[in-house]
Amino acid sequence: MKIAVIGCGYLGAVHAAAMASLGYETIGVDVDEAKIERLRRGEPPFFEPGLPELLRAGVDAGTLRFTTDVAEAAGSDVVFVAVGTPQRAGSDAADLTYVDAAVESLLPHLAAGTLVAGKSTVPVGTAQRLADLIAPTGATLAWNPEFLREGFAVEDTLAPDRLVYGVADGDDAAVAALDAVYARILERGTDRLVVNYATAELVKVSANAFLATKISFINAMAELSESVGADVTQLADAIGLDARIGRRFLNAGLGFGGGCLPKDIRAFQARADELGHGETLGFLREVDRINLRRRDRMVALIERELERVGGDRVAMLGLAFKPNSDDVRDSPALDVSRRLQEGGRVVRAYDPEARETALRVVPGLEIVTSVADAVCGADVLALGTEWQEFRDLDPAALAGITDARVVVDGRNALDAAAWSAAGFRVIGLGRPEVAAA
């Protein structure tokens, strides 16, 4: 079986490497020549645990190659479309420019028997439009949404919790083709659902909308907890024991960011507006507002503490939107750092992986190469991303290299008792302040 993957960004590069690891002759196609050159050398253009090894294995074995020429995808049995669908400039809607361009570029190279499988997250109704565009070539379309978590993308591709096939009514050939692609995964008993196009398009955005709602719910409880003196972490533990609710995604803090949840809930709301069902998903606007208010709260807490100690220097630990990633798209930690800097504060930041990506977004931000460099001379410490490196810090050792004696924990991830014992005041989001011992 020959497989092509159009788009070699985060989704496409991982998918191509995974397909090659399953033994398929795989080609990745992208218009970015610099990106393709890196991938040809087996070097991922972004940080993702496990991906470098997977890429190098495929490239070295000759089962994986990359090109900028879409014509080289001709003759593939299955062509996956894995390009980005960012938020459209000046709008909440998804920008389908890259999806449309990818499919149009494929048209001259498609033939009867080829299956085009969309993996990009698109507004409902897109698949049917693209299927009609592809039909004259004799090729067919399926929609096969992805459910990758950054930091776990390789695992989620090779050992997913479910596979969803969106196909035209009665298109057994498309189902058979995808079953062949995922044969080794299905052999392990992975759940597989065959649905129509619209359902497949709704699966990813519905899942992201639900997760975003759950996160914003607990952050709303954090706002209330701060007012009444409750501890939102203990609250989450208590309600999370209810099997109907569960504890996952009930961690209050700075909120969500990244390239999926924020833009997906906005695009979902925008599409509902277009379909005349804006009120149906109107709650997502409040979900978004709650999420963004957590950043406001973090900035306000840091500013308050700077005024309290009469200083202006902040050590920001973490810039990526989540640990095990260098992605700073809509990153709460980077946004807080930028706002503080624009407000005249001196920010020194450190992130294990996101230095280069952060500097592309905020070129003037001072980003150092270690925790020690970040905290030296700081008046206030702030945790923006819950990397394990930061969770494992020895606060007693830090106390010896910084005069700061307060830490604003934007992820409620630090051991407050240990930091208190080392002489730090610990301020969490939605938690009572812990005084220095």
C-alpha positions as CSV (number, residue, x, y, z in Angstrom):
1,M,0.0,0.0,0.0
2,K,1.2,3.5,-0.9
3,I,0.2,6.4,1.2
4,A,0.6,10.2,0.7
5,V,0.2,12.8,3.4
6,I,-0.5,16.4,2.2
7,G,0.7,18.9,4.8
8,C,3.7,18.2,7.0
9,G,3.0,20.4,9.9
10,Y,2.3,19.0,13.4
11,L,-0.5,16.6,12.3
12,G,0.9,15.6,8.9
13,A,4.5,14.9,9.9
14,V,3.4,12.7,12.8
15,H,0.9,10.9,10.6
16,A,3.4,10.3,7.8
17,A,6.0,9.0,10.2
18,A,3.5,6.7,11.9
19,M,2.2,5.3,8.5
20,A,5.8,4.5,7.5
21,S,6.4,2.8,10.9
22,L,3.4,0.5,10.0
23,G,5.3,-0.6,7.0
24,Y,3.7,1.5,4.2
25,E,5.6,3.3,1.5
26,T,4.8,6.8,2.6
27,I,5.4,10.3,1.0
28,G,4.8,13.6,2.8
29,V,4.1,16.7,0.7
30,D,4.4,20.3,1.8
31,V,5.0,23.6,0.1
32,D,7.5,24.8,2.7
33,E,10.9,23.8,1.3
34,A,12.8,24.5,4.5
35,K,10.5,22.2,6.4
36,I,10.8,19.5,3.8
37,E,14.6,19.7,3.9
38,R,14.6,19.2,7.7
39,L,12.2,16.2,7.4
40,R,14.3,14.6,4.7
41,R,17.1,14.6,7.2
42,G,14.9,13.0,9.8
43,E,14.6,16.2,11.8
44,P,11.1,17.3,13.0
45,P,10.5,21.0,12.6
46,F,8.9,21.1,16.1
47,F,9.3,19.4,19.4
48,E,7.3,16.2,19.9
49,P,8.5,13.3,22.1
50,G,9.2,10.2,20.2
51,L,8.9,11.8,16.7
52,P,12.6,12.2,15.9
53,E,13.2,8.5,16.4
54,L,10.2,7.6,14.3
55,L,11.2,9.9,11.5
56,R,14.8,8.8,11.3
57,A,13.7,5.1,11.3
58,G,11.4,5.7,8.3
59,V,13.8,7.9,6.4
60,D,16.7,5.5,7.0
61,A,14.6,2.5,6.0
62,G,13.5,4.2,2.8
63,T,9.8,3.8,3.6
64,L,9.4,7.5,4.3
65,R,10.3,10.4,2.0
66,F,9.3,14.0,1.7
67,T,8.8,16.3,-1.3
68,T,7.4,19.7,-2.3
69,D,5.9,18.2,-5.6
70,V,2.3,17.1,-5.1
71,A,2.6,15.2,-8.4
72,E,4.7,12.6,-6.5
73,A,1.5,11.7,-4.6
74,A,0.1,10.3,-7.8
75,G,-0.5,6.5,-7.6
76,S,-1.0,6.5,-3.9
77,D,-3.8,4.2,-2.6
78,V,-4.8,6.6,0.2
79,V,-4.0,10.3,0.3
80,F,-4.4,12.0,3.7
81,V,-5.1,15.7,3.8
82,A,-3.6,17.0,7.0
83,V,-3.1,20.7,6.5
84,G,-3.9,23.4,9.1
85,T,-7.2,25.2,9.5
86,P,-6.3,28.3,11.5
87,Q,-8.6,31.0,12.6
88,R,-9.5,33.3,9.8
89,A,-8.0,36.8,10.1
90,G,-10.7,39.2,11.4
91,S,-13.1,36.4,12.1
92,D,-13.7,33.5,14.5
93,A,-14.4,31.2,11.5
94,A,-11.9,28.6,10.3
95,D,-9.7,29.5,7.4
96,L,-10.1,26.7,4.8
97,T,-7.6,28.2,2.3
98,Y,-5.0,25.4,2.9
99,V,-7.6,22.6,2.8
100,D,-9.0,23.9,-0.5
101,A,-5.6,24.5,-2.0
102,A,-4.5,21.0,-1.0
103,V,-7.5,19.3,-2.6
104,E,-7.3,21.4,-5.8
105,S,-3.6,20.6,-6.2
106,L,-4.4,16.9,-5.9
107,L,-7.2,16.9,-8.6
108,P,-4.9,16.4,-11.6
109,H,-3.2,13.5,-9.9
110,L,-6.2,11.5,-8.6
111,A,-7.7,8.5,-10.3
112,A,-10.4,5.9,-9.9
113,G,-9.8,3.8,-6.8
114,T,-7.8,6.5,-4.9
115,L,-9.2,7.4,-1.5
116,V,-8.7,10.9,-0.2
117,A,-9.0,10.9,3.5
118,G,-9.4,14.3,5.3
119,K,-7.8,14.6,8.7
120,S,-7.9,18.4,9.1
121,T,-10.5,19.8,11.5
122,V,-13.1,21.5,9.3
123,P,-16.5,23.1,9.7
124,V,-19.4,20.8,9.2
125,G,-20.4,20.7,5.5
126,T,-16.9,20.9,4.2
127,A,-16.5,17.2,3.4
128,Q,-19.5,17.0,1.2
129,R,-18.3,20.0,-0.8
130,L,-14.9,18.5,-1.3
131,A,-16.4,15.1,-2.2
132,D,-18.4,16.8,-5.0
133,L,-15.2,18.4,-6.2
134,I,-13.2,15.2,-6.2
135,A,-16.0,13.0,-7.8
136,P,-15.2,13.7,-11.5
137,T,-11.7,12.2,-11.0
138,G,-13.2,8.9,-10.0
139,A,-11.5,9.1,-6.6
140,T,-13.6,9.1,-3.4
141,L,-13.5,11.0,-0.1
142,A,-13.6,9.9,3.5
143,W,-13.2,12.1,6.6
144,N,-11.0,10.5,9.3
145,P,-10.6,13.1,12.1
146,E,-7.5,13.1,14.3
147,F,-7.5,13.2,18.1
148,L,-3.9,14.0,18.9
149,R,-2.7,15.5,22.1
150,E,0.5,17.5,21.8
151,G,3.2,15.7,23.7
152,F,1.5,12.4,23.1
153,A,1.0,12.6,19.3
154,V,3.0,9.5,18.4
155,E,1.2,7.4,20.9
156,D,-2.2,8.8,19.9
157,T,-1.6,8.0,16.3
158,L,-0.3,4.5,16.7
159,A,-2.5,3.6,19.7
160,P,-5.6,5.8,19.4
161,D,-8.6,5.3,21.7
162,R,-10.9,5.3,18.7
163,L,-11.0,5.5,14.9
164,V,-13.8,7.4,13.1
165,Y,-14.5,7.0,9.4
166,G,-16.9,9.5,7.8
167,V,-18.0,8.1,4.4
168,A,-20.7,8.6,1.8
169,D,-23.6,6.3,2.2
170,G,-22.8,2.8,1.0
171,D,-19.1,3.5,0.3
172,D,-17.9,0.1,1.5
173,A,-14.7,0.6,-0.5
174,A,-13.6,3.6,1.6
175,V,-14.2,1.7,4.8
176,A,-12.2,-1.3,3.5
177,A,-9.3,1.0,2.4
178,L,-9.2,2.7,5.9
179,D,-9.4,-0.7,7.6
180,A,-6.4,-1.8,5.6
181,V,-4.4,1.3,6.6
182,Y,-5.3,0.8,10.2
183,A,-5.2,-3.1,10.3
184,R,-2.5,-3.4,12.9
185,I,-4.3,-0.9,15.1
186,L,-7.7,-2.5,14.7
187,E,-6.2,-5.9,15.6
188,R,-5.7,-4.6,19.1
189,G,-9.4,-4.1,19.5
190,T,-9.5,-0.3,18.9
191,D,-13.0,1.0,18.7
192,R,-14.0,1.9,15.1
193,L,-17.0,4.0,14.2
194,V,-18.3,4.4,10.7
195,V,-20.5,7.5,10.3
196,N,-21.6,10.0,7.7
197,Y,-19.6,13.1,6.7
198,A,-21.4,15.5,9.0
199,T,-21.0,13.3,12.1
200,A,-17.3,12.8,11.4
201,E,-16.7,16.6,11.0
202,L,-18.6,17.2,14.3
203,V,-16.7,14.6,16.4
204,K,-13.4,16.6,16.8
205,V,-14.9,20.0,17.4
206,S,-17.6,18.5,19.8
207,A,-14.9,16.8,21.8
208,N,-12.8,19.9,22.0
209,A,-15.8,22.0,22.9
210,F,-16.6,19.6,25.7
211,L,-13.1,19.6,27.1
212,A,-12.9,23.4,26.8
213,T,-16.2,23.7,28.7
214,K,-15.0,21.4,31.5
215,I,-11.7,23.4,31.9
216,S,-13.6,26.7,31.9
217,F,-16.1,25.3,34.4
218,I,-13.5,24.6,37.0
219,N,-11.9,28.0,36.3
220,A,-15.2,29.6,36.9
221,M,-15.3,27.7,40.2
222,A,-11.8,29.1,40.8
223,E,-13.1,32.6,40.4
224,L,-15.8,31.9,43.0
225,S,-13.4,30.1,45.3
226,E,-11.1,33.1,45.4
227,S,-14.0,35.2,46.6
228,V,-15.2,32.9,49.4
229,G,-11.9,31.4,50.5
230,A,-12.5,27.9,49.1
231,D,-9.8,25.7,47.6
232,V,-10.6,24.9,44.0
233,T,-8.2,22.0,43.8
234,Q,-9.9,20.2,46.7
235,L,-13.2,21.1,45.2
236,A,-12.1,19.4,41.9
237,D,-11.0,16.4,43.8
238,A,-14.3,16.1,45.5
239,I,-16.5,16.5,42.4
240,G,-14.1,14.4,40.3
241,L,-14.8,11.4,42.4
242,D,-18.3,11.4,40.9
243,A,-18.0,8.8,38.1
244,R,-20.4,10.9,36.0
245,I,-17.9,13.9,36.1
246,G,-14.4,12.4,36.5
247,R,-11.2,14.2,37.6
248,R,-9.5,14.7,34.3
249,F,-9.5,18.2,32.8
250,L,-10.6,19.7,36.1
251,N,-7.3,21.4,36.9
252,A,-7.9,25.1,37.5
253,G,-5.2,27.6,36.5
254,L,-4.2,29.7,33.6
255,G,-6.6,27.9,31.2
256,F,-6.2,26.4,27.8
257,G,-4.3,27.5,24.7
258,G,-2.6,25.9,21.8
259,G,-3.6,25.5,18.1
260,C,-6.8,23.5,18.7
261,L,-9.1,24.3,21.6
262,P,-9.3,28.1,21.3
263,K,-9.7,28.3,17.5
264,D,-11.9,25.2,17.4
265,I,-14.5,26.5,19.8
266,R,-14.5,29.8,18.0
267,A,-14.9,28.2,14.6
268,F,-17.6,25.9,16.0
269,Q,-19.6,28.9,17.3
270,A,-19.0,30.7,14.0
271,R,-20.3,27.8,12.0
272,A,-23.3,27.5,14.2
273,D,-24.0,31.2,13.6
274,E,-23.9,30.5,9.8
275,L,-26.3,27.6,10.1
276,G,-28.8,29.7,12.1
277,H,-28.0,27.9,15.4
278,G,-25.9,30.6,17.1
279,E,-27.9,30.4,20.3
280,T,-27.4,26.6,20.5
281,L,-23.7,27.0,21.0
282,G,-23.8,30.5,22.6
283,F,-22.4,29.1,25.8
284,L,-19.0,28.6,24.0
285,R,-18.5,32.4,24.0
286,E,-18.7,32.4,27.8
287,V,-16.3,29.4,27.9
288,D,-13.8,31.5,25.8
289,R,-14.3,34.5,28.0
290,I,-13.8,32.6,31.3
291,N,-10.6,31.1,29.8
292,L,-9.2,34.5,28.8
293,R,-10.1,36.0,32.2
294,R,-7.6,33.6,33.9
295,R,-4.8,35.4,32.1
296,D,-6.1,38.7,33.4
297,R,-6.1,37.3,36.9
298,M,-2.6,36.0,36.6
299,V,-1.3,39.4,35.4
300,A,-3.2,41.2,38.2
301,L,-1.8,38.9,40.9
302,I,1.8,39.3,39.7
303,E,1.3,43.1,39.5
304,R,-0.1,43.2,43.0
305,E,2.9,41.2,44.3
306,L,5.4,43.4,42.5
307,E,3.8,46.5,44.1
308,R,3.8,44.8,47.4
309,V,7.5,44.1,47.3
310,G,8.4,47.3,45.5
311,G,10.0,45.5,42.5
312,D,9.5,45.1,38.8
313,R,11.3,41.9,37.8
314,V,9.4,38.7,37.1
315,A,10.8,35.2,36.5
316,M,8.4,33.4,34.2
317,L,8.8,29.6,34.3
318,G,7.3,28.2,31.1
319,L,6.2,29.7,27.8
320,A,4.7,26.8,25.8
321,F,0.9,26.4,26.1
322,K,1.5,23.0,27.7
323,P,4.4,20.8,28.8
324,N,6.2,18.4,26.4
325,S,5.6,20.9,23.5
326,D,7.3,23.9,22.0
327,D,3.9,25.2,20.7
328,V,3.2,28.8,21.8
329,R,0.1,29.3,19.8
330,D,-2.4,31.2,22.0
331,S,-0.2,30.3,25.0
332,P,-1.5,31.7,28.3
333,A,2.1,31.8,29.7
334,L,3.5,33.7,26.8
335,D,0.5,36.0,26.7
336,V,1.0,36.9,30.4
337,S,4.7,37.5,29.8
338,R,4.0,39.8,26.9
339,R,1.4,41.8,28.8
340,L,3.7,42.2,31.8
341,Q,6.5,43.4,29.5
342,E,4.3,45.8,27.6
343,G,3.3,47.2,31.0
344,G,6.9,48.1,31.8
345,R,7.8,45.1,33.9
346,V,11.1,43.2,33.3
347,V,10.4,39.6,32.4
348,R,13.0,36.9,32.3
349,A,11.6,33.7,31.0
350,Y,12.7,30.1,30.7
351,D,11.1,27.2,28.9
352,P,12.9,23.8,28.2
353,E,11.8,23.7,24.6
354,A,9.8,26.8,23.5
355,R,12.6,29.5,23.3
356,E,12.7,29.7,19.5
357,T,9.0,29.6,18.9
358,A,8.3,32.2,21.6
359,L,10.9,34.6,20.2
360,R,9.1,34.4,16.8
361,V,5.9,35.7,18.5
362,V,7.4,38.1,21.1
363,P,10.9,39.0,19.7
364,G,11.8,41.3,22.5
365,L,11.2,38.9,25.3
366,E,14.3,38.0,27.4
367,I,14.5,34.2,27.4
368,V,17.3,32.6,29.3
369,T,18.6,29.0,29.3
370,S,18.0,27.8,32.8
371,V,15.8,28.2,35.8
372,A,18.7,29.7,37.7
373,D,19.2,32.4,35.1
374,A,15.5,33.2,35.2
375,V,15.1,33.6,39.0
376,C,18.4,35.4,39.6
377,G,17.5,39.0,40.5
378,A,13.7,38.4,40.3
379,D,11.2,40.0,42.7
380,V,8.4,37.6,41.9
381,L,8.5,34.0,40.5
382,A,5.6,32.8,38.3
383,L,4.8,29.4,37.0
384,G,3.2,29.5,33.5
385,T,3.6,26.0,32.2
386,E,3.6,22.9,34.3
387,W,6.8,21.2,33.0
388,Q,8.0,18.3,35.1
389,E,11.3,20.2,35.5
390,F,9.4,22.9,37.4
391,R,7.3,20.5,39.4
392,D,10.6,18.8,40.6
393,L,12.4,22.1,41.6
394,D,13.9,22.2,45.0
395,P,12.5,25.4,46.5
396,A,15.1,25.4,49.3
397,A,17.9,25.4,46.7
398,L,16.2,28.2,44.7
399,A,15.9,30.3,47.9
400,G,19.7,30.4,47.9
401,I,19.9,32.0,44.5
402,T,17.0,34.4,44.4
403,D,15.8,37.1,46.8
404,A,12.2,36.6,45.6
405,R,10.0,35.1,48.3
406,V,6.7,34.8,46.5
407,V,5.7,32.5,43.7
408,V,2.5,32.9,41.7
409,D,1.6,29.3,40.7
410,G,-0.5,29.7,37.5
411,R,-1.0,26.0,37.2
412,N,-1.6,25.0,40.8
413,A,1.2,22.4,40.1
414,L,3.8,23.2,42.8
415,D,4.0,21.5,46.3
416,A,2.8,24.5,48.3
417,A,3.9,23.0,51.6
418,A,7.5,22.5,50.4
419,W,7.7,26.0,48.9
420,S,6.3,27.4,52.1
421,A,8.8,25.5,54.2
422,A,11.6,27.1,52.0
423,G,10.4,30.6,52.9
424,F,8.1,31.4,49.9
425,R,4.6,32.6,49.9
426,V,2.6,30.6,47.4
427,I,-0.3,32.1,45.5
428,G,-2.4,29.8,43.4
429,L,-5.4,30.5,41.2
430,G,-8.6,29.6,43.1
431,R,-6.7,28.5,46.2
432,P,-6.0,30.2,49.6
433,E,-2.6,31.8,49.8
434,V,0.0,29.7,51.6
435,A,2.2,31.9,53.9
436,A,5.9,31.4,54.2
437,A,6.8,29.1,57.1
